[in-house]
Amino acid sequence: MSWTDERVETLKKMWGEGQSASQIAKELGGVTRNAVIGKVHRLGLSNRTTTSTAKADAKPKAAKAEPKQKVAPKADAAPKAVTPIAEPMTPTPPPSRARRAIIPAGQPLPPQPSANEISPEALAKVSEVEKKSKKISLMELTERTCKWPVGDPATDDFWFCGLPVKAGKPYCEAHVGVAFQPMSARRDRRR
């Protein structure tokens, strides 16, 4: 299945109408719900806007809802009369969840330090530390071992530092110096 211009336009139209990813996948055919979600994010359509009419439509439905009834649990296996207990009709607002900022598709990720942005002193310190490291595998990592990866994970020569971590950090002191740098210091070295 390929994303032709026509299929992308259908996706955009249906997404804008508030259709679910499953509904869009059924309409397009030959594509999964997850593929639709992935394409939506790559197109930068992940944030839907709710219209005032959609909110207005939702309120009357909530007002028409009948009170829920709870069933009292049975004390034993003998059949007894069940008394329904009515709940008050006070609508409760949905729980608010803090959302992480979403980086739209096609936008650059936050800057990561590269070799030319790291001070020569920090690189020398890391080089010395890696000579003394424990060279442990993924299965040997604990909360007390440095999780700095070294080498290519696709090769047998891949390992983690394994030295004791700096308090509150996932890495040893030398690797913390490389991984956690102030933004101003990184900007200054780029110039």
Backbone as CSV, one residue per row, in Angstrom:
resi,resn,N_x,N_y,N_z,CA_x,CA_y,CA_z,C_x,C_y,C_z
1,MET,0.850,-1.175,0.000,0.000,0.000,0.000,0.892,1.233,0.000
2,SER,0.582,2.169,-0.859,1.341,3.413,-0.866,0.389,4.573,-0.618
3,TRP,0.935,5.626,-0.079,0.129,6.815,0.217,0.110,7.710,-1.014
4,THR,-0.890,7.537,-1.848,-1.054,8.396,-3.017,-1.624,9.739,-2.558
5,ASP,-1.543,10.729,-3.434,-2.088,12.050,-3.095,-3.575,11.970,-2.784
6,GLU,-4.271,11.142,-3.537,-5.719,10.994,-3.326,-6.022,10.395,-1.950
7,ARG,-5.256,9.362,-1.568,-5.462,8.725,-0.266,-5.105,9.686,0.870
8,VAL,-4.066,10.484,0.680,-3.671,11.459,1.700,-4.758,12.515,1.867
9,GLU,-5.335,12.961,0.762,-6.416,13.957,0.836,-7.638,13.380,1.559
10,THR,-7.962,12.125,1.273,-9.081,11.469,1.963,-8.791,11.393,3.452
11,LEU,-7.564,11.020,3.792,-7.150,10.952,5.194,-7.308,12.312,5.873
12,LYS,-6.799,13.365,5.232,-6.884,14.715,5.809,-8.333,15.135,6.011
13,LYS,-9.175,14.857,5.009,-10.580,15.247,5.074,-11.273,14.534,6.232
14,MET,-11.106,13.223,6.300,-11.774,12.437,7.341,-11.244,12.787,8.729
15,TRP,-9.935,13.017,8.833,-9.342,13.390,10.124,-9.903,14.732,10.584
16,GLY,-10.014,15.667,9.652,-10.569,16.979,9.966,-12.026,16.907,10.388
17,GLU,-12.755,15.910,9.871,-14.156,15.724,10.249,-14.297,15.037,11.597
18,GLY,-13.182,14.609,12.178,-13.231,13.972,13.493,-13.389,12.464,13.439
19,GLN,-13.174,11.860,12.265,-13.281,10.407,12.154,-12.122,9.750,12.900
20,SER,-12.350,8.567,13.436,-11.294,7.850,14.157,-10.325,7.223,13.158
21,ALA,-9.153,6.848,13.660,-8.152,6.220,12.802,-8.671,4.891,12.265
22,SER,-9.445,4.175,13.071,-10.013,2.899,12.615,-10.998,3.122,11.473
23,GLN,-11.833,4.145,11.592,-12.802,4.441,10.537,-12.089,4.834,9.243
24,ILE,-11.048,5.620,9.374,-10.288,6.052,8.197,-9.625,4.843,7.537
25,ALA,-9.058,3.935,8.358,-8.404,2.743,7.820,-9.396,1.885,7.051
26,LYS,-10.612,1.741,7.578,-11.638,0.961,6.877,-11.996,1.606,5.542
27,GLU,-12.152,2.918,5.554,-12.524,3.650,4.345,-11.441,3.525,3.274
28,LEU,-10.184,3.678,3.680,-9.085,3.623,2.719,-8.842,2.192,2.240
29,GLY,-8.957,1.220,3.131,-8.702,-0.170,2.783,-7.228,-0.445,2.555
30,GLY,-6.776,-1.619,2.963,-5.375,-1.995,2.755,-4.406,-1.262,3.656
31,VAL,-4.921,-0.667,4.728,-4.062,0.075,5.641,-4.578,-0.165,7.063
32,THR,-3.659,-0.219,8.019,-4.050,-0.462,9.404,-4.311,0.851,10.128
33,ARG,-4.954,0.739,11.269,-5.212,1.892,12.128,-3.883,2.561,12.510
34,ASN,-2.881,1.748,12.846,-1.580,2.302,13.243,-0.899,3.032,12.089
35,ALA,-1.082,2.535,10.878,-0.506,3.218,9.710,-1.151,4.583,9.531
36,VAL,-2.463,4.648,9.766,-3.176,5.925,9.672,-2.648,6.889,10.721
37,ILE,-2.499,6.413,11.956,-1.992,7.266,13.039,-0.592,7.770,12.712
38,GLY,0.254,6.882,12.203,1.616,7.286,11.830,1.619,8.355,10.755
39,LYS,0.767,8.178,9.742,0.700,9.158,8.651,0.169,10.490,9.156
40,VAL,-0.814,10.441,10.063,-1.361,11.670,10.648,-0.255,12.449,11.359
41,HIS,0.558,11.751,12.116,1.649,12.425,12.831,2.712,12.946,11.870
42,ARG,3.025,12.181,10.834,4.020,12.653,9.864,3.532,13.867,9.095
43,LEU,2.214,13.956,8.897,1.637,15.110,8.203,1.460,16.301,9.143
44,GLY,1.667,16.069,10.439,1.507,17.156,11.409,0.049,17.438,11.725
45,LEU,-0.824,16.455,11.576,-2.253,16.642,11.823,-2.653,16.164,13.213
46,SER,-1.698,15.876,14.081,-2.010,15.202,15.335,-2.904,15.993,16.277
47,ASN,-2.909,17.293,16.207,-3.747,18.077,17.115,-5.050,18.430,16.429
48,ARG,-6.128,17.824,16.897,-7.451,18.133,16.348,-8.012,19.325,17.098
49,THR,-8.788,20.111,16.411,-9.466,21.222,17.072,-10.919,20.851,17.227
50,THR,-11.484,21.195,18.381,-12.900,20.916,18.593,-13.671,22.185,18.297
51,THR,-14.749,22.049,17.576,-15.558,23.209,17.232,-16.576,23.454,18.326
52,SER,-17.115,24.643,18.374,-18.103,24.974,19.395,-19.371,24.166,19.185
53,THR,-19.670,23.777,17.934,-20.873,22.973,17.700,-20.699,21.574,18.261
54,ALA,-19.503,21.052,18.191,-19.272,19.721,18.746,-19.449,19.753,20.255
55,LYS,-18.982,20.834,20.899,-19.137,20.963,22.345,-20.606,21.151,22.700
56,ALA,-21.323,21.924,21.890,-22.740,22.168,22.154,-23.530,20.877,21.996
57,ASP,-23.149,20.040,21.010,-23.832,18.760,20.814,-23.589,17.828,21.988
58,ALA,-22.418,17.899,22.597,-22.077,16.983,23.685,-22.854,17.309,24.955
59,LYS,-23.150,18.567,25.202,-23.831,18.945,26.435,-25.255,18.405,26.536
60,PRO,-26.103,18.519,25.488,-27.449,17.969,25.618,-27.439,16.459,25.863
61,LYS,-26.512,15.748,25.275,-26.437,14.310,25.484,-26.174,14.002,26.950
62,ALA,-25.300,14.770,27.592,-24.988,14.542,28.999,-26.209,14.843,29.862
63,ALA,-26.992,15.839,29.480,-28.169,16.205,30.268,-29.249,15.142,30.148
64,LYS,-29.329,14.451,28.996,-30.351,13.439,28.789,-29.993,12.106,29.428
65,ALA,-28.757,11.953,29.865,-28.313,10.681,30.421,-29.128,10.330,31.659
66,GLU,-29.518,9.073,31.732,-30.284,8.624,32.884,-29.321,8.287,34.013
67,PRO,-29.788,8.392,35.264,-28.897,8.089,36.382,-28.491,6.623,36.359
68,LYS,-27.233,6.387,36.678,-26.735,5.017,36.729,-27.252,4.359,37.999
69,GLN,-27.452,3.069,37.929,-27.927,2.353,39.096,-26.886,1.319,39.488
70,LYS,-26.622,1.281,40.775,-25.688,0.294,41.292,-26.495,-0.862,41.852
71,VAL,-25.951,-2.029,41.752,-26.610,-3.204,42.288,-25.883,-3.598,43.564
72,ALA,-26.641,-3.773,44.639,-26.035,-4.163,45.910,-25.485,-5.577,45.768
73,PRO,-24.247,-5.834,46.272,-23.668,-7.171,46.140,-24.428,-8.186,46.996
74,LYS,-24.426,-9.432,46.530,-25.097,-10.501,47.262,-24.212,-10.966,48.409
75,ALA,-24.814,-11.210,49.543,-24.063,-11.650,50.721,-23.686,-13.115,50.609
76,ASP,-24.548,-13.942,50.050,-24.246,-15.355,49.870,-24.845,-15.827,48.549
77,ALA,-24.776,-17.119,48.302,-25.228,-17.660,47.028,-26.752,-17.787,46.937
78,ALA,-27.465,-17.667,48.047,-28.924,-17.796,48.026,-29.530,-16.605,47.317
79,PRO,-30.541,-16.821,46.434,-31.141,-15.699,45.713,-31.899,-14.779,46.656
80,LYS,-31.655,-13.496,46.535,-32.320,-12.479,47.347,-32.753,-11.346,46.440
81,ALA,-33.614,-10.518,46.932,-34.054,-9.351,46.158,-32.912,-8.359,46.072
82,VAL,-32.735,-7.764,44.895,-31.670,-6.797,44.675,-32.290,-5.411,44.642
83,THR,-31.750,-4.527,45.450,-32.272,-3.175,45.531,-31.354,-2.238,44.753
84,PRO,-31.856,-1.563,43.707,-31.009,-0.615,42.975,-30.787,0.649,43.797
85,ILE,-29.588,1.192,43.702,-29.234,2.417,44.399,-28.961,3.473,43.343
86,ALA,-29.737,4.552,43.342,-29.585,5.597,42.327,-28.475,6.551,42.723
87,GLU,-27.681,6.977,41.717,-26.622,7.966,41.942,-27.160,9.348,41.635
88,PRO,-26.636,10.382,42.282,-27.061,11.738,41.944,-26.616,12.089,40.524
89,MET,-27.332,13.042,39.891,-27.052,13.402,38.501,-26.085,14.573,38.376
90,THR,-25.081,14.645,39.188,-24.112,15.732,39.070,-23.032,15.297,38.094
91,PRO,-22.929,15.995,36.966,-21.901,15.608,35.998,-20.518,15.931,36.549
92,THR,-19.595,15.015,36.352,-18.221,15.242,36.798,-17.374,15.560,35.588
93,PRO,-16.522,16.563,35.698,-15.668,16.900,34.558,-14.632,15.806,34.342
94,PRO,-14.215,15.600,33.096,-13.199,14.583,32.849,-11.891,14.973,33.530
95,PRO,-11.117,13.988,33.971,-9.869,14.312,34.645,-8.909,15.015,33.685
96,SER,-8.269,16.050,34.182,-7.322,16.770,33.320,-5.971,16.083,33.404
97,ARG,-5.372,15.915,32.262,-4.062,15.286,32.199,-3.079,16.274,31.602
98,ALA,-1.943,16.390,32.237,-0.905,17.252,31.686,-0.327,16.551,30.465
99,ARG,-0.221,17.272,29.362,0.295,16.680,28.133,1.692,17.203,27.858
100,ARG,2.489,16.304,27.353,3.821,16.720,26.935,3.707,17.490,25.627
101,ALA,4.626,18.381,25.405,4.616,19.114,24.145,4.906,18.133,23.017
102,ILE,4.098,18.187,21.977,4.271,17.298,20.838,5.052,18.041,19.773
103,ILE,6.111,17.403,19.314,6.902,17.993,18.238,6.257,17.550,16.937
104,PRO,5.697,18.500,16.157,5.022,18.121,14.913,5.967,17.427,13.948
105,ALA,5.393,16.568,13.105,6.181,15.849,12.117,6.916,16.841,11.224
106,GLY,8.121,16.493,10.874,8.915,17.345,10.000,9.682,18.421,10.734
107,GLN,9.446,18.561,12.036,10.168,19.563,12.824,11.434,18.925,13.388
108,PRO,12.501,19.692,13.550,13.732,19.112,14.091,13.566,18.759,15.567
109,LEU,14.271,17.718,15.973,14.273,17.330,17.374,15.124,18.324,18.159
110,PRO,14.980,18.343,19.489,15.832,19.217,20.282,17.301,18.892,20.021
111,PRO,18.176,19.884,20.108,19.582,19.652,19.780,20.240,18.629,20.699
112,GLN,21.046,17.757,20.110,21.817,16.760,20.847,23.292,17.133,20.693
113,PRO,24.094,16.911,21.726,25.500,17.294,21.600,26.231,16.399,20.612
114,SER,27.051,17.006,19.779,27.887,16.243,18.864,29.338,16.405,19.322
115,ALA,30.229,15.655,18.702,31.632,15.646,19.145,32.253,17.039,19.118
116,ASN,31.870,17.898,18.146,32.477,19.229,18.083,31.869,20.186,19.106
117,GLU,30.761,19.799,19.752,30.145,20.646,20.777,30.608,20.283,22.180
118,ILE,31.318,19.175,22.322,31.774,18.713,23.628,33.192,19.198,23.836
119,SER,33.446,19.695,25.021,34.781,20.230,25.302,35.837,19.132,25.186
120,PRO,37.020,19.484,24.719,38.102,18.488,24.597,38.440,17.850,25.942
121,GLU,38.322,18.623,27.033,38.618,18.090,28.365,37.638,16.970,28.720
122,ALA,36.338,17.203,28.419,35.311,16.198,28.713,35.528,14.949,27.867
123,LEU,35.897,15.132,26.590,36.157,13.982,25.722,37.359,13.186,26.216
124,ALA,38.406,13.877,26.658,39.593,13.187,27.179,39.235,12.413,28.444
125,LYS,38.427,13.019,29.298,38.015,12.359,30.544,37.194,11.109,30.228
126,VAL,36.290,11.211,29.245,35.468,10.066,28.853,36.350,8.959,28.295
127,SER,37.320,9.315,27.482,38.222,8.325,26.901,38.971,7.561,27.990
128,GLU,39.450,8.282,29.004,40.149,7.637,30.119,39.214,6.751,30.934
129,VAL,38.010,7.222,31.170,37.037,6.465,31.957,36.646,5.190,31.227
130,GLU,36.473,5.268,29.920,36.069,4.094,29.155,37.138,3.009,29.160
131,LYS,38.400,3.379,29.378,39.462,2.377,29.502,39.308,1.607,30.815
132,LYS,38.764,2.282,31.860,38.593,1.654,33.178,37.187,1.098,33.386
133,SER,36.287,1.283,32.422,34.896,0.880,32.620,34.770,-0.637,32.749
134,LYS,33.614,-1.070,33.261,33.382,-2.502,33.522,32.921,-3.263,32.287
135,LYS,32.500,-2.546,31.246,32.056,-3.152,29.986,30.992,-4.229,30.244
136,ILE,29.843,-3.789,30.721,28.777,-4.722,31.059,27.718,-4.789,29.966
137,SER,26.911,-5.840,29.997,25.843,-6.018,29.002,24.559,-5.369,29.504
138,LEU,23.566,-5.320,28.648,22.269,-4.751,28.996,21.653,-5.463,30.193
139,MET,21.789,-6.766,30.254,21.191,-7.552,31.331,21.879,-7.315,32.675
140,GLU,23.073,-6.777,32.668,23.804,-6.533,33.915,23.576,-5.130,34.473
141,LEU,22.875,-4.255,33.734,22.634,-2.890,34.200,21.744,-2.886,35.431
142,THR,22.053,-1.983,36.368,21.212,-1.759,37.544,21.061,-0.255,37.729
143,GLU,20.322,0.161,38.760,20.167,1.592,39.010,21.477,2.213,39.501
144,ARG,22.443,1.385,39.857,23.722,1.901,40.374,24.847,1.877,39.335
145,THR,24.557,1.394,38.119,25.603,1.302,37.096,25.363,2.326,35.996
146,CYS,26.451,2.856,35.470,26.391,3.842,34.385,25.819,3.180,33.134
147,LYS,24.828,3.816,32.542,24.120,3.246,31.394,24.601,3.819,30.061
148,TRP,25.774,4.419,30.045,26.320,5.016,28.825,26.677,3.901,27.838
149,PRO,26.050,3.914,26.626,26.346,2.871,25.641,27.623,3.197,24.876
150,VAL,28.378,2.154,24.556,29.616,2.328,23.805,29.622,1.332,22.650
151,GLY,29.850,1.842,21.446,29.930,0.980,20.270,28.613,0.881,19.527
152,ASP,28.588,-0.008,18.559,27.416,-0.229,17.707,26.597,-1.379,18.285
153,PRO,25.310,-1.143,18.613,24.493,-2.203,19.202,24.325,-3.432,18.298
154,ALA,24.589,-3.292,17.015,24.442,-4.413,16.091,25.664,-5.334,16.088
155,THR,26.700,-4.977,16.825,27.921,-5.791,16.840,28.119,-6.441,18.208
156,ASP,29.021,-7.399,18.269,29.352,-8.062,19.537,30.229,-7.175,20.416
157,ASP,30.786,-6.123,19.839,31.675,-5.230,20.586,30.901,-4.060,21.199
158,PHE,29.640,-4.270,21.573,28.797,-3.238,22.179,28.698,-3.510,23.671
159,TRP,28.809,-2.437,24.476,28.734,-2.583,25.922,28.304,-1.292,26.588
160,PHE,28.055,-1.351,27.884,27.712,-0.172,28.684,28.837,0.054,29.675
161,CYS,29.026,1.318,30.056,30.126,1.705,30.941,30.135,0.879,32.229
162,GLY,29.083,0.918,33.023,29.001,0.090,34.220,29.643,0.637,35.473
163,LEU,30.303,1.795,35.387,30.895,2.390,36.591,29.792,2.941,37.496
164,PRO,30.085,3.239,38.750,29.058,3.776,39.657,28.501,5.105,39.137
165,VAL,27.175,5.265,39.257,26.514,6.468,38.755,26.684,7.641,39.709
166,LYS,26.556,8.842,39.146,26.514,10.058,39.938,25.103,10.153,40.523
167,ALA,24.964,10.588,41.752,23.676,10.622,42.454,22.600,11.323,41.621
168,GLY,21.484,10.642,41.410,20.348,11.203,40.688,20.494,11.213,39.175
169,LYS,21.546,10.644,38.652,21.783,10.626,37.204,21.934,9.183,36.728
170,PRO,21.735,8.934,35.432,21.877,7.568,34.919,23.310,7.215,34.511
171,TYR,24.222,8.185,34.597,25.586,7.974,34.128,26.611,8.250,35.235
172,CYS,27.844,7.789,34.987,28.949,8.091,35.893,29.327,9.570,35.723
173,GLU,30.222,10.037,36.550,30.576,11.466,36.544,31.104,11.933,35.183
174,ALA,31.941,11.132,34.552,32.512,11.535,33.254,31.431,11.613,32.178
175,HIS,30.539,10.648,32.144,29.505,10.651,31.112,28.435,11.703,31.390
176,VAL,28.201,12.034,32.658,27.287,13.136,32.993,27.838,14.433,32.416
177,GLY,29.173,14.604,32.479,29.798,15.810,31.938,29.590,15.970,30.449
178,VAL,29.389,14.874,29.746,29.155,14.933,28.303,27.657,15.050,28.004
179,ALA,26.858,14.295,28.737,25.430,14.224,28.439,24.658,15.451,28.883
180,PHE,24.981,16.016,30.026,24.220,17.131,30.579,25.081,18.393,30.563
181,GLN,24.929,19.173,29.502,25.677,20.413,29.367,24.715,21.583,29.344
182,PRO,25.084,22.690,29.952,24.214,23.869,29.886,24.074,24.339,28.436
183,MET,22.884,24.835,28.076,22.637,25.304,26.711,23.610,26.414,26.323
184,SER,23.882,27.319,27.223,24.754,28.451,26.880,26.144,27.957,26.500
185,ALA,26.665,26.956,27.194,28.002,26.441,26.878,27.994,25.777,25.495
186,ARG,26.923,25.079,25.153,26.844,24.430,23.854,26.740,25.455,22.748
187,ARG,25.972,26.519,22.988,25.833,27.584,21.977,27.174,28.276,21.750
188,ASP,27.898,28.544,22.848,29.172,29.243,22.727,30.175,28.452,21.904
189,ARG,30.203,27.142,22.067,31.172,26.314,21.332,30.825,26.240,19.840
190,ARG,29.553,26.395,19.489,29.172,26.323,18.070,29.644,27.539,17.301
191,ARG,29.786,28.664,17.956,30.133,29.906,17.258,31.557,29.976,16.844
